Amino acid sequence: MRRKEQNDNLCDAVPAVDDCRNEHGWNMAAVLLCATNAILGMGFSLYWTCGAAYLDDNVRNNVMPMLLAIVHCIRMLGPLFGYMLAAYTLTKFIEPSLTPTITNEDPRWVGAWWMGWCKICTLKIRKRQLWFTLIMIPDEYI
């Protein structure tokens, strides 16, 4: 049954729209995503090309291939761990202290998207604490 037929007895403040098709033929979200990906691509091209050249200029030639392989592996592991963290946190309810009445298969489900940011922030703080601890160790013990 169409919406107009369902609401014949009701007085709507705004008339019901029967057709929700996009008349312009383009989607602003798709244009925005393509533009941001193009800008990110330009920025990351410097990251990948100049990073390898900088590494090549500043390390010994016999360790360069190993370090370049390690750098590229670490760069590829970042998105992998990001997707894994997102998949884990989105299965948790947005408010951990409440018991949800719906399951995570329900379209109304909102996962705890913010929990990933908290975990990343905690890791960054602990990394800095470890870095300062390593700086204070005398060279003779390293």
C-alpha angles and dihedrals in degrees: 000000000000122000093242091056092048093053100044092114095047128082107227121200088213120033115248117257111231097188121045098178120135105250096190095061096227136084121226092209091057091049091049093049092049092049094049092047090052091052091046090050091054091050096046093049088069090046094055100038103037092040092059092046091049091050091048092052096048107043135061116273095239094059098038098093093049094047092046090052091049092049092050092047092050091049090054095045092059096073091041092057090042092056091045091051092047092049091051097046095045091059089061120081116257092244109043094193092060128074109233120229092206133056127238090255090066114100090228091062116121114193126213094267091163093060092075091056090052092051093048091048091051091050092050092051092048091048090056091048090052091047093054090047091053092049091056094054111099117247093243091068096049 
